[in-house]
């Protein structure tokens, strides 16, 4: 008979991420613990979490039933990850890992990241990921078969239901690309050149291009190539320099677009794509990672650092056509219903995994006591 406590106290690394909040929002039998305060960081910043310190784990063991890793370990050397997982094992704290990023968006060199992921997966009591393709890659790399749970909704139900878009048989469709702060995997001027050429090929009656970026990129010495492109951009391109957007502001940004271009040169999964689906925005994405398994229909290929022109033009044309169709109130409600069912199922799957690994740890603890 299970002796697990209720609710299961989950230390999610992190807790304050939109993905985690969506997965566990309606989950019963789970207490999502808050992110530990980060010394010297503003309130609400969860990185780098002090919970990655083995000393913190030992000090707080009795407050936690299991740890669930999602993001935020790229600051650690592989040896530190190994030390941390060894500490979890020694104190009897179960580990669940969701593999979001097989390829780290923040770095060009991937060897350390892949080593960290492998160590976490090998140490985990349960492994999850978001797509079958990612599960296949994890199994080839580690021998572990991950449980596949779809990406949950990224917007509240009311936002999804309100995301009604009238058909647009005429007039230019707004195509936007947001470079943010130019993560390592972001396309730069060759992407912008390719998008400009593709939108020009379709013509001004079909679409217009908007380029958004964080204003810090325009400072001297930060991103000279992009700053020069923006300075010399033709008048037919709308350029917006903005401060970094929080989750709500990014949602508002997406809502004013018809088509949203993901600038990723590599990656695995994308919450950005899921947010587009929820808001009725058509995602236009590169064929990297497993984005195609996230219901992206309009994909283009890279040729080195530039988009392959024909594939981008074809994908853009398809995205513009899809955007013109709009989304009716009935379609928005149907998608909201689908998302609610899907996200609820994802939450139940997480609870089942948590209860299983906690019960297994309790059985190990009982066996150890009986043997001593």
C-alpha positions in Angstrom: 0.0 0.0 0.0 1.3 3.5 -0.9 2.5 5.6 2.0 3.2 8.7 -0.1 2.2 12.0 1.4 -0.4 14.2 -0.2 0.0 16.4 -2.0 3.3 15.5 -3.7 5.7 18.5 -3.1 7.4 19.1 -6.4 10.5 21.3 -6.8 10.4 22.2 -10.4 13.5 23.8 -11.9 12.1 26.2 -12.7 8.6 26.7 -11.2 8.0 30.2 -12.6 8.1 29.2 -16.3 5.0 29.5 -18.5 5.3 25.8 -19.5 5.4 24.6 -16.0 2.5 26.8 -14.9 0.4 25.5 -17.7 1.1 21.9 -17.1 0.4 21.9 -13.4 -2.3 24.7 -13.2 -5.2 22.2 -12.8 -3.3 19.2 -11.5 -4.6 17.8 -8.3 -2.5 16.1 -5.7 0.6 18.3 -6.5 2.1 21.2 -4.6 4.3 23.2 -6.9 7.0 24.7 -4.7 8.1 28.3 -5.4 11.4 28.9 -7.0 14.1 29.5 -4.4 15.1 33.2 -4.3 18.2 33.9 -6.3 20.7 36.0 -4.3 21.2 39.4 -5.8 18.5 38.9 -8.5 15.3 40.8 -8.8 12.1 39.2 -7.5 10.7 36.7 -9.9 14.0 35.8 -11.5 14.4 32.0 -11.2 17.9 31.7 -12.7 20.5 30.5 -11.8 18.6 28.6 -9.1 20.4 27.9 -5.9 18.7 24.5 -5.9 21.5 23.3 -8.3 23.9 23.5 -5.3 24.3 20.1 -3.6 24.5 21.9 -0.3 21.1 23.5 -0.9 19.7 20.0 -1.7 20.9 18.6 1.5 19.6 21.5 3.6 16.1 21.4 2.1 15.7 17.6 1.6 12.8 17.3 4.1 10.8 20.1 2.3 10.7 18.3 -1.1 9.3 15.0 -2.4 10.8 15.1 -5.8 12.7 17.3 -8.2 11.6 17.9 -11.8 14.2 19.5 -14.1 13.0 21.5 -17.2 15.5 24.3 -17.9 18.2 26.4 -16.3 21.3 24.2 -16.0 23.5 25.6 -18.8 25.6 27.4 -16.3 26.9 24.1 -14.8 29.8 22.1 -16.0 29.0 18.4 -16.6 30.9 17.4 -13.5 28.7 19.7 -11.4 25.6 18.1 -12.9 27.0 14.6 -12.0 27.8 15.8 -8.4 24.2 17.2 -8.1 22.5 14.0 -9.3 24.8 12.0 -7.0 23.6 14.2 -4.1 19.9 13.6 -5.0 20.5 9.8 -5.1 22.4 9.9 -1.7 19.6 11.8 0.1 16.9 9.7 -1.6 15.2 12.5 -3.6 13.6 11.2 -6.9 14.4 13.0 -10.1 12.1 13.6 -13.1 13.6 15.2 -16.2 11.7 16.7 -19.2 14.0 17.1 -22.2 13.0 20.3 -23.9 16.3 21.2 -25.6 18.4 18.5 -27.1 20.3 21.4 -28.8 20.8 24.5 -26.6 19.5 27.7 -28.2 21.9 29.8 -26.2 25.2 28.3 -27.4 27.0 27.3 -30.6 29.1 24.6 -29.1 26.8 21.8 -28.0 29.1 19.2 -26.5 28.8 20.3 -22.9 25.0 20.7 -23.1 24.6 17.2 -24.5 26.8 15.8 -21.8 24.6 17.6 -19.2 21.4 16.3 -20.7 22.8 12.7 -20.9 23.8 12.8 -17.2 20.4 14.1 -16.2 18.6 11.5 -18.3 20.8 8.6 -17.0 20.2 9.7 -13.4 16.4 10.3 -13.7 13.7 8.1 -12.3 11.5 9.2 -15.1 12.2 11.0 -18.4 9.7 13.0 -20.4 9.8 14.9 -23.7 7.4 16.6 -26.0 7.6 14.8 -29.4 8.2 11.2 -30.6 11.1 12.4 -32.7 12.9 13.8 -29.6 12.1 10.6 -27.8 13.8 8.6 -30.6 16.9 10.8 -30.3 17.0 10.4 -26.5 16.8 6.7 -26.8 19.6 6.6 -29.4 21.8 8.7 -27.2 21.1 7.2 -23.8 19.2 4.0 -24.2 16.3 5.5 -22.2 12.9 5.8 -23.7 11.2 9.0 -22.7 7.4 9.3 -22.1 6.0 11.7 -24.7 3.6 14.4 -23.4 2.4 17.1 -25.8 3.2 20.7 -25.3 0.4 22.3 -23.2 -1.5 25.4 -24.0 0.5 28.6 -23.7 -2.4 31.0 -23.4 -5.4 31.0 -21.0 -8.6 29.6 -22.3 -10.3 33.0 -22.5 -7.4 34.4 -24.7 -7.8 31.4 -27.1 -11.5 31.8 -27.4 -11.1 35.6 -28.0 -8.5 35.0 -30.8 -11.0 35.3 -33.6 -9.6 36.6 -36.9 -11.7 37.8 -39.8 -11.0 36.5 -43.2 -8.6 38.7 -45.2 -9.3 38.2 -48.9 -7.5 41.4 -49.8 -4.8 43.7 -48.4 -1.3 42.9 -47.2 -0.8 40.3 -44.4 1.5 41.4 -41.6 4.6 39.1 -41.4 6.7 39.6 -38.3 10.1 38.4 -37.2 11.3 39.1 -33.6 15.1 38.8 -33.2 14.8 39.5 -29.4 18.4 39.8 -28.1 19.9 37.6 -30.8 20.4 34.3 -29.0 23.2 32.2 -30.4 20.7 30.3 -32.6 19.0 33.4 -34.1 19.4 34.2 -37.8 20.9 37.6 -38.5 21.1 39.7 -41.6 21.0 36.8 -44.0 17.7 35.8 -42.6 16.4 39.4 -42.9 17.7 39.6 -46.5 15.9 36.4 -47.2 12.6 37.5 -45.7 12.8 40.8 -47.5 13.4 39.0 -50.8 10.5 36.5 -50.1 8.0 39.2 -49.2 9.1 41.3 -52.2 8.6 38.2 -54.5 5.0 37.9 -53.3 4.5 41.7 -53.7 3.1 44.5 -51.5 -0.5 43.5 -52.0 0.3 40.1 -50.4 2.3 40.9 -47.4 4.5 43.4 -45.6 7.5 42.7 -43.3 7.9 43.9 -39.8 11.3 43.4 -38.0 11.3 43.7 -34.2 14.4 43.5 -32.0 15.5 44.6 -28.5 16.9 48.1 -28.6 20.1 47.0 -26.9 21.2 45.5 -30.2 21.4 49.0 -31.7 24.0 50.1 -29.2 27.6 50.5 -30.6 29.6 47.3 -30.5 26.7 45.0 -29.7 25.4 43.7 -33.1 26.9 46.0 -35.7 25.7 43.9 -38.7 22.1 43.9 -37.5 22.2 47.6 -36.5 23.5 48.5 -40.0 20.7 46.5 -41.6 18.1 48.2 -39.5 19.6 51.6 -40.3 19.6 51.0 -44.0 16.3 49.1 -44.1 14.0 50.1 -47.0 10.9 52.1 -46.1 8.6 49.2 -47.0 10.0 47.3 -43.9 8.6 48.3 -40.5 11.3 48.2 -37.9 10.5 48.2 -34.1 13.2 48.5 -31.4 11.7 47.5 -28.1 12.7 46.7 -24.5 12.6 43.0 -23.6 9.0 41.7 -23.3 7.5 39.8 -20.4 5.1 36.9 -21.1 2.0 39.1 -21.3 3.7 41.7 -23.6 5.0 39.0 -25.9 1.5 37.6 -26.2 0.3 41.1 -27.1 3.0 41.4 -29.7 2.1 38.1 -31.3 -1.6 39.1 -31.5 -1.0 42.0 -33.8 0.7 39.8 -36.4 -0.8 37.5 -39.0 2.3 35.4 -39.6 5.1 35.0 -37.1 8.6 33.9 -38.3 10.8 31.9 -35.9 14.4 32.9 -36.5 15.9 29.7 -35.1 18.9 28.2 -36.9 18.8 25.2 -34.6 16.5 24.1 -31.7 14.3 21.2 -30.5 10.9 22.4 -29.4 9.2 25.8 -29.2 6.7 27.4 -26.9 6.6 30.3 -29.4 5.0 28.0 -32.0 2.4 26.8 -29.4 1.5 30.4 -28.5 1.0 31.1 -32.2 -1.5 28.2 -32.4 -3.4 29.5 -29.4 -3.6 33.1 -30.7 -4.6 32.2 -34.3 -1.2 33.5 -35.6 0.3 31.4 -38.4 3.8 30.2 -37.5 6.4 30.2 -40.2 9.3 28.1 -39.0 12.6 26.6 -40.1 12.8 22.8 -40.4 15.0 22.4 -37.4 14.6 20.1 -34.4 11.1 18.7 -34.0 9.1 21.8 -34.8 7.3 19.9 -37.6 5.9 17.6 -34.9 4.3 20.7 -33.2 1.7 21.1 -35.9 3.7 23.6 -38.0 2.6 23.4 -41.6 4.8 26.1 -43.2 8.4 25.2 -42.9 11.5 26.4 -44.7 15.1 25.2 -44.9 18.4 26.8 -44.0 21.5 26.9 -46.3 24.2 27.7 -43.9 23.3 31.0 -42.3 20.7 32.0 -44.9 17.3 30.6 -45.7 17.0 28.5 -48.9 15.2 31.0 -51.1 12.7 28.7 -52.8 11.6 26.9 -49.6 11.2 30.2 -47.8 9.2 31.7 -50.6 6.9 28.6 -50.8 6.5 28.5 -47.0 5.7 32.2 -46.9 3.1 31.9 -49.6 1.4 29.1 -47.8 1.5 31.0 -44.5 0.0 34.1 -46.2 -2.8 32.0 -47.7 -3.5 30.4 -44.3 -3.6 33.8 -42.6 -6.1 35.1 -45.1 -8.5 32.4 -44.1 -8.8 33.8 -40.6 -10.2 32.0 -37.6 -13.9 32.0 -36.8 -15.4 32.1 -33.3 -16.4 28.5 -33.7 -12.9 27.5 -34.7 -11.4 29.4 -31.7 -13.8 27.7 -29.3 -13.0 24.3 -30.8 -9.3 24.9 -30.4 -9.8 26.1 -26.8 -11.8 22.9 -26.1 -9.0 20.8 -27.6 -6.3 22.6 -25.7 -8.2 22.3 -22.4 -8.5 18.5 -22.9 -4.9 18.2 -24.0 -3.5 20.2 -21.2 -5.6 18.4 -18.6 -4.3 15.1 -20.0 -0.7 16.3 -19.8 -1.3 17.4 -16.2 -2.7 13.9 -15.3 0.3 12.3 -16.9 2.6 14.4 -14.8 0.8 13.5 -11.6 0.9 9.8 -12.5 4.7 10.0 -13.1 5.2 11.9 -9.8 3.2 9.4 -7.8 5.0 6.5 -9.3 8.5 7.8 -8.7 7.6 8.9 -5.1 6.2 5.4 -4.4 9.2 3.7 -5.9 11.5 5.9 -3.7 9.4 5.0 -0.6 9.8 1.3 -1.4 13.6 1.7 -1.7 13.6 3.5 1.6 11.6 0.7 3.3 13.9 -1.9 1.9 17.0 -0.1 3.1 15.5 0.3 6.6 14.6 -3.4 6.7 18.1 -4.4 5.5 19.9 -2.3 8.2 
